[in-house]
Amino acid sequence: MSAKGPDVFALRDAVVGDYRKFATSFTTIYADDIVEKRDRKAFGSYRTKDLILAAYQRLERGAT
């Protein structure tokens, strides 16, 4: 019995895309170098692997 669930990666991409539109909708930046720097700092470091590793680092082993 195999049930196909939703594509979580497509969902993640949609959520990040929507947030990007929302976060950048408040101002208009005309200088290309500033836009590139903003995009690198705000959206360039978004990597799922890093998020998963960060979550696991917070877990501690306890008594079973």
Secondary structure as UniProt FT lines:
FT   HELIX           8..23
FT   HELIX           32..43
FT   TURN            44..45
FT   HELIX           48..57
//
